[in-house]
């Protein structure tokens, strides 16, 4: 019995004490194994759980965590996604030889999976479950604007003609709204990287100062005016850019930030003190972000084994909503818990197939893709130069 107790203590100690001798985030980021695949998977599952309430019961449904904390489980998951992205997207840009390589990798991470789920939504789920006739459905221009708008990630649409109109929460692919903000922040990272903001010197600190002033000014105006309420995209950008920028900051100053649980405690105390105040969200995001990176870099054998499976989080995130809508359509009166239990295994299978047959193969070609883009860019540049000189 003592032997087993000792094993449990040895297993739990890394989660409590941190990273041992390598005790900064920079030291730990150099390790191959970490827990962020598992954390992203848990976050994607949390989105599925959170969405089960409105998708099963309608927009009047109150998710338990939201009623207590004022932040839903789904919002907590999005905070997690964005802070982790801020760190690792910055790492990706820092290591990329050029912005072309960086954006090629980002494109191949987002678009193959996104394109497939949109095509399945329009050409499989739509015809099967729409209340319109097949010809009427395909003659509708709405399905093509749905495809084009969502692929461009601008003015995104979440409904297809006659599809799930009688569900408690009509629509499909409602989770995709975050991708616009994610890609916008990728562009920000690319711009900062191009001008060496991640290098030594005060440039990144200047960026943080400008961001902080803009954030505080926007929040102050929002609290004291009414016309800003119409700027939904700006509101969402400032809300969800905060954890991303915190992740960026943890990366930039990674060699100075200790991986110790005691660092989390004052942040948690500050968030507790700010509960039900106007700045609770900001205090909570600071505390939660540090906790995520503390757990993400903690050593644990179970999480190391999980990394061998693959990264199914993106697939779970993009397939959960349509699967849950199908369940709400087919099983009238299904409750939130039943929806979670039935949807998860179906979504997991879809995510596994997406990872192994779409996402992973696409990502493995990122260097070839970047090389082709570079060659095409230089060819166009040479052609343009020749045109201007009159030699072409």
Phi, psi and omega per residue, in radians:
X1 nan -0.719 3.125
X2 -1.088 -0.639 -3.131
X3 -1.076 -0.792 -3.134
X4 -1.165 -0.668 3.112
X5 -1.084 -0.725 3.114
X6 -1.078 -0.680 3.111
X7 -1.089 -0.751 -3.141
X8 -1.102 -0.712 3.139
X9 -1.113 -0.758 3.125
X10 -1.100 -0.601 3.136
X11 -1.218 -0.675 -3.048
X12 -1.458 -0.464 -3.054
X13 -0.964 -0.753 -3.140
X14 -1.046 -0.550 3.134
X15 -1.226 -0.504 -3.062
X16 -1.593 -0.684 -2.993
X17 -1.596 -0.417 -3.123
X18 1.809 -2.633 -2.919
X19 -1.658 0.270 3.081
X20 1.185 -2.306 -3.080
X21 -1.123 -0.657 3.095
X22 -1.508 1.644 -2.915
X23 -1.987 0.222 2.968
X24 -1.932 2.791 3.107
X25 -1.079 -0.570 3.112
X26 -1.122 -0.744 3.089
X27 -1.074 -0.784 -3.061
X28 -1.286 -0.504 3.131
X29 -1.183 -0.340 3.135
X30 -1.392 -0.206 3.092
X31 -1.304 2.614 3.141
X32 -1.299 -0.754 -3.074
X33 -1.632 2.351 2.993
X34 -2.628 -3.080 -3.038
X35 -1.810 0.222 -2.996
X36 -1.287 -0.500 3.011
X37 -1.044 -0.789 3.138
X38 -1.162 -0.714 3.129
X39 -1.098 -0.761 3.099
X40 -1.112 -0.654 3.118
X41 -1.138 -0.740 3.094
X42 -1.119 -0.657 3.114
X43 -1.146 -0.751 3.117
X44 -1.107 -0.688 3.090
X45 -1.148 -0.643 3.098
X46 -1.089 -0.626 3.082
X47 -1.116 -0.766 3.091
X48 -1.014 -0.805 3.141
X49 -1.094 -0.809 -3.112
X50 -1.086 -0.749 -3.113
X51 -1.237 -0.315 -3.132
X52 -1.088 -0.489 -3.126
X53 -1.228 -1.004 3.123
X54 -1.201 -0.580 -3.107
X55 -1.249 -0.437 3.096
X56 -1.641 -0.550 -2.986
X57 -2.100 -0.101 3.139
X58 1.656 -3.139 -3.027
X59 -1.280 -0.110 3.081
X60 -1.529 -0.137 -3.122
X61 -1.138 2.432 3.129
X62 -1.997 2.070 3.102
X63 -1.291 2.387 -3.046
X64 -0.937 -0.788 -3.100
X65 -1.132 -0.673 -3.129
X66 -1.102 -0.691 -3.117
X67 -1.189 -0.426 -3.126
X68 -1.651 -0.806 -3.004
X69 -1.689 -0.402 -3.029
X70 1.475 -0.014 3.069
X71 -2.231 2.173 -3.094
X72 -1.329 2.875 3.085
X73 -1.077 -0.641 3.089
X74 -1.128 -0.726 3.104
X75 -1.151 -0.660 3.076
X76 -1.065 -0.689 3.108
X77 -1.145 -0.720 -3.141
X78 -1.155 -0.701 3.048
X79 -0.993 -0.763 3.135
X80 -1.086 -0.858 3.115
X81 -0.972 -0.804 -3.018
X82 -1.260 -0.676 3.141
X83 -1.209 -0.685 3.090
X84 -1.130 -0.743 3.103
X85 -1.067 -0.748 -3.127
X86 -0.968 -0.714 -3.140
X87 -1.241 -0.940 -2.979
X88 -1.385 -0.458 3.026
X89 -1.227 -0.631 3.047
X90 -1.123 -0.728 3.081
X91 -1.059 -0.756 3.128
X92 -1.058 -0.784 3.136
X93 -1.164 -0.670 -3.121
X94 -1.112 -0.588 -3.101
X95 -1.557 -0.327 -3.078
X96 -1.238 2.405 3.113
X97 -1.093 -0.515 -3.105
X98 -2.717 2.957 3.069
X99 -1.126 -0.521 3.120
X100 -1.110 -0.755 3.075
X101 -1.131 -0.741 -3.129
X102 -1.073 -0.892 -3.090
X103 -1.245 -0.477 3.042
X104 -1.099 -0.790 3.119
X105 -1.112 -0.723 3.129
X106 -1.143 -0.728 3.137
X107 -1.059 -0.802 -3.091
X108 -1.275 -0.322 3.064
X109 -1.400 -0.610 -3.043
X110 -1.604 -0.861 -2.834
X111 -1.363 -0.649 3.126
X112 -1.036 -0.839 3.108
X113 -1.140 -0.730 3.132
X114 -1.098 -0.794 -3.122
X115 -1.053 -0.753 -3.120
X116 -1.124 -0.787 -3.105
X117 -1.172 -0.580 3.086
X118 -1.196 -0.739 3.116
X119 -1.126 -0.723 3.095
X120 -1.124 -0.666 3.133
X121 -1.118 -0.771 -3.063
X122 -1.348 -0.774 -2.949
X123 -1.794 -0.136 3.085
X124 -2.107 -1.059 -3.096
X125 -1.146 -0.763 -3.137
X126 -0.975 -1.020 -3.131
X127 -1.066 -0.564 -3.112
X128 -1.254 -0.610 -2.970
X129 -2.072 -0.038 3.122
X130 -1.195 2.635 3.069
X131 -1.460 -0.140 3.117
X132 -1.466 2.804 2.983
X133 -1.193 2.758 -3.074
X134 -1.019 -0.830 -3.131
X135 -1.125 -0.744 3.135
X136 -1.077 -0.693 3.131
X137 -1.094 -0.858 -3.069
X138 -1.302 -0.339 3.073
X139 -1.416 -0.221 -3.119
X140 -1.267 2.208 3.094
X141 -1.173 -0.272 -3.088
X142 -1.111 -0.571 -3.097
X143 -1.231 -0.535 -3.119
X144 -1.419 -0.590 3.036
X145 -1.230 -0.559 3.052
X146 -1.037 -0.817 3.134
X147 -1.125 -0.899 -3.058
X148 -1.146 -0.786 -3.117
X149 -1.123 -0.723 -3.090
X150 -1.303 -0.520 3.049
X151 -1.234 -0.576 3.089
X152 -1.427 -0.196 3.135
X153 1.086 0.415 -3.137
X154 -2.211 2.417 -3.051
X155 0.857 0.892 -3.040
X156 -1.105 2.552 -3.132
X157 -2.011 2.515 -3.055
X158 -2.164 0.253 3.128
X159 -2.369 2.550 3.027
X160 -2.057 2.635 -3.023
X161 -1.017 2.138 3.072
X162 1.257 0.147 -3.047
X163 -1.706 2.097 3.080
X164 0.990 0.526 -3.094
X165 -1.129 -0.482 -3.114
X166 -1.677 0.071 3.096
X167 -1.213 2.746 3.091
X168 -0.946 -0.597 3.074
X169 -2.271 1.681 -3.069
X170 -1.147 2.499 3.060
X171 2.388 -3.137 3.116
X172 -2.692 2.589 3.120
X173 1.038 0.607 -3.096
X174 -1.134 -0.289 -3.130
X175 -1.342 -0.251 -2.990
X176 -1.243 -0.162 -3.083
X177 -1.012 -0.515 -3.087
X178 -1.202 -0.386 -3.029
X179 -1.140 -0.590 3.095
X180 -1.031 -0.803 -3.097
X181 -1.252 -0.646 3.094
X182 -1.052 -0.865 -3.103
X183 -1.187 -0.646 3.068
X184 -1.021 -0.713 3.130
X185 -1.284 -0.510 3.002
X186 -1.051 -0.749 3.136
X187 -1.088 -0.731 3.085
X188 -1.012 -0.801 3.123
X189 -1.078 -0.725 3.112
X190 -1.062 -0.747 3.129
X191 -1.140 -0.807 3.131
X192 -1.087 -0.714 3.125
X193 -1.131 -0.666 -3.132
X194 -1.107 -0.518 -3.132
X195 -1.823 0.398 3.005
X196 1.028 0.633 3.120
X197 -1.257 -0.306 -3.141
X198 -1.581 -0.038 3.120
X199 -1.442 -3.040 3.115
X200 -1.201 2.764 -3.127
X201 1.897 3.109 -2.988
X202 -1.546 0.075 -2.998
X203 -1.046 -0.789 -3.118
X204 -1.158 -0.646 3.091
X205 -1.089 -0.657 3.083
X206 -1.122 -0.761 3.083
X207 -1.018 -0.796 3.139
X208 -1.070 -0.699 3.121
X209 -1.099 -0.802 3.127
X210 -1.086 -0.766 3.136
X211 -1.090 -0.785 -3.107
X212 -1.091 -0.751 3.117
X213 -1.098 -0.781 3.135
X214 -1.111 -0.722 -3.132
X215 -1.101 -0.879 -3.113
X216 -1.121 -0.730 3.140
X217 -1.097 -0.750 -3.139
X218 -1.132 -0.773 -3.140
X219 -1.117 -0.674 3.125
X220 -1.155 -0.761 3.101
X221 -1.129 -0.688 -3.130
X222 -1.090 -0.626 -3.118
X223 -1.343 -0.333 -3.029
X224 -2.080 0.077 3.104
X225 -2.339 2.927 3.118
X226 -1.909 -0.526 -3.043
X227 -1.150 -0.449 3.122
X228 -1.205 -0.315 3.125
X229 -1.072 -0.393 3.136
X230 -1.404 -0.268 -3.120
X231 -1.523 1.194 -3.048
X232 -1.073 -0.703 -3.092
X233 -1.148 -0.684 3.102
X234 -1.151 -0.713 3.098
X235 -1.052 -0.832 -3.126
X236 -1.120 -0.675 -3.127
X237 -1.075 -0.853 -3.114
X238 -1.159 -0.647 3.134
X239 -1.094 -0.870 -2.999
X240 -1.596 -0.211 3.041
X241 -1.324 -0.408 -3.089
X242 -1.019 -0.963 3.111
X243 -1.094 -0.579 3.119
X244 -1.126 -0.814 3.140
X245 -1.146 -0.601 3.049
X246 -1.105 -0.735 3.071
X247 -1.075 -0.731 3.064
X248 -1.023 -0.738 -3.094
X249 -1.178 -0.705 3.090
X250 -1.076 -0.629 3.094
X251 -1.199 -0.840 -3.084
X252 -1.048 -0.693 -3.077
X253 -1.880 0.489 -3.022
X254 -1.047 -0.546 -3.118
X255 -1.335 -0.149 -3.105
X256 -1.941 -0.055 -3.060
X257 -1.851 2.062 -3.095
X258 -1.332 2.565 3.072
X259 -1.700 1.414 -3.090
X260 -2.435 2.360 -3.113
X261 -1.075 -0.528 -3.119
X262 -1.116 -0.396 3.076
X263 -1.200 -0.487 -3.135
X264 -1.293 -0.550 -2.986
X265 -1.050 -0.849 3.111
X266 -1.130 -0.566 3.090
X267 -1.161 -0.710 3.098
X268 -1.151 -0.690 3.114
X269 -1.115 -0.708 3.107
X270 -1.105 -0.737 3.112
X271 -1.119 -0.702 3.098
X272 -1.118 -0.695 3.115
X273 -1.148 -0.601 -3.086
X274 -1.496 0.001 -3.091
X275 -0.966 2.306 -3.136
X276 1.174 0.394 2.992
X277 -1.904 3.042 -3.086
X278 -1.199 -0.357 -3.099
X279 -1.978 0.392 3.092
X280 -1.084 -0.750 -3.088
X281 -0.989 -0.830 -3.108
X282 -1.093 -0.788 3.133
X283 -1.111 -0.704 3.128
X284 -1.116 -0.756 -3.117
X285 -1.090 -0.697 3.091
X286 -1.052 -0.843 -3.113
X287 -1.147 -0.796 -3.092
X288 -1.127 -0.696 -3.137
X289 -1.080 -0.804 3.123
X290 -1.114 -0.706 3.133
X291 -1.062 -0.740 3.135
X292 -1.052 -0.727 -3.126
X293 -1.331 -0.511 3.028
X294 -1.102 -0.857 3.134
X295 -1.208 -0.639 -3.098
X296 -1.111 -0.581 -3.113
X297 -1.765 0.036 3.050
X298 -1.225 2.474 -3.135
X299 -1.475 2.350 3.131
X300 -2.769 2.256 -3.038
X301 -1.156 -0.589 3.140
X302 -1.111 -0.804 3.139
X303 -1.138 -0.633 3.100
X304 -1.070 -0.706 3.117
X305 -1.166 -0.630 -3.138
X306 -1.071 -0.612 -3.114
X307 -1.058 -0.412 3.138
X308 -1.238 -0.357 -3.073
X309 -1.330 -0.789 -3.064
X310 2.364 3.035 -3.125
X311 -1.823 1.647 -3.068
X312 -1.624 0.033 -2.982
X313 -1.129 -0.733 -3.123
X314 -1.123 -0.745 3.104
X315 -1.083 -0.754 3.089
X316 -1.063 -0.728 -3.095
X317 -1.117 -0.774 -3.031
X318 -1.496 -0.375 -3.114
X319 -1.679 -0.319 -3.057
X320 -1.060 -0.823 -3.041
X321 -1.062 -0.893 3.121
X322 -1.096 -0.653 3.105
X323 -1.120 -0.736 3.131
X324 -1.149 -0.640 3.086
X325 -1.152 -0.672 3.080
X326 -1.089 -0.756 3.117
X327 -1.091 -0.748 3.119
X328 -1.100 -0.578 3.139
X329 -1.308 -0.717 -3.032
X330 -1.498 -0.548 -3.105
X331 -2.014 1.521 -3.085
X332 -1.057 2.327 3.100
X333 1.397 0.186 3.113
X334 -1.057 2.403 -3.132
X335 -1.540 2.927 -3.110
X336 -1.019 -0.788 -3.093
X337 -1.161 -0.767 3.097
X338 -1.069 -0.699 3.121
X339 -1.084 -0.758 3.106
X340 -1.015 -0.850 -3.033
X341 -1.180 -0.645 -3.136
X342 -1.379 -0.699 -3.048
X343 -1.227 -0.698 -2.964
X344 -0.996 -0.886 -3.132
X345 -1.098 -0.611 3.107
X346 -1.141 -0.806 -3.127
X347 -1.130 -0.695 -3.137
X348 -1.085 -0.726 3.100
X349 -1.091 -0.780 3.110
X350 -1.065 -0.718 -3.126
X351 -1.167 -0.695 3.118
X352 -1.115 -0.774 3.106
X353 -1.101 -0.729 3.131
X354 -1.078 -0.769 -3.115
X355 -1.134 -0.884 -3.005
X356 -1.330 -0.478 -3.048
X357 -1.958 -0.205 -3.119
X358 -2.204 -1.088 -2.997
X359 -1.182 -0.914 -3.104
X360 -1.103 -0.819 3.079
X361 -1.032 -0.676 3.127
X362 -1.127 -0.781 -3.125
X363 -1.141 -0.538 3.135
X364 -1.179 -0.280 -3.131
X365 -1.756 0.214 -3.022
X366 -1.118 -0.638 -3.123
X367 -1.224 -0.713 3.085
X368 -1.112 -0.741 3.135
X369 -1.069 -0.787 3.128
X370 -1.121 -0.668 3.129
X371 -1.132 -0.731 3.100
X372 -1.112 -0.731 3.117
X373 -1.106 -0.728 3.131
X374 -1.090 -0.782 3.127
X375 -1.097 -0.735 3.123
X376 -1.122 -0.703 3.129
X377 -1.083 -0.785 -3.128
X378 -1.182 -0.612 3.098
X379 -1.131 -0.776 3.110
X380 -1.120 -0.683 3.134
X381 -1.113 -0.750 3.123
X382 -1.161 -0.700 3.121
X383 -1.105 -0.767 -3.139
X384 -1.117 -0.720 3.112
X385 -1.126 -0.699 3.107
X386 -1.161 -0.645 3.112
X387 -1.105 -0.744 -3.120
X388 -1.162 -0.562 3.136
X389 -1.496 -0.152 3.128
X390 1.397 0.345 -3.132
X391 -1.683 -0.070 -3.134
X392 -1.971 nan nan
